[in-house]
Amino acid sequence: MVNIKEFNGVYPPAEDSFLLLNAVKYAHGSVLDMCAGSGIIGLNAAKVAKEVTLVDINPKAIKAIKYNARKNGIKNIKCIKSNLFSFLDKQKFDVIYSNPPYLPKKTEKGWADYALSGGIEGSETTLRIINSIKEHLKPGGTAFIILSTVYDIDKVYKEIKRLKLSFERLYSVNFFFEELILIKIYDKSRNSSKSR
């Protein structure tokens, strides 16, 4: 497990991060960590993958990732400051991880808000990511995303189906006000192996 130092203004590893860590065992080839925060997912994936691209809109997160990579001797990574997929062009990956912000909020006032606010309903950022997955997954590729029941989760499931993608619930954790769910998304028509 990679040792992560927390930085002010950067989303620290929390229950949702640790839930997504369950899927790091599937990392291989080229990996994308979208909404990377402190880098806990991508840096752990870099121990088994060929290369990892970590993306976050927060410049403080990019600095934190680079610091944590240096402290752990991890070199097979690339950091990109980007609003989701904006600066990834047509890059494709074998595995995509994402722990998007999911709390319902009307406006973002600072980087801490960006790390928490998923939009007015809470699901908007998650839906934007899901709408770009097909374009950025290699044939046979898989995405792992954290969802939350603080928003209308059925809307997310319907969008995945509309895009003709398949999904499976892998793990979940319950809190008194929400359930966090880790799902696997893949394109069954291009996937020769569901296990990867």
Summary of the structure (lengths in Angstrom):
residues: 196
radius of gyration: 15.4
end to end distance: 21.2
largest distance: 44.4
contacts: 671
relative contact order: 0.16
helix: 31%
strand: 29%
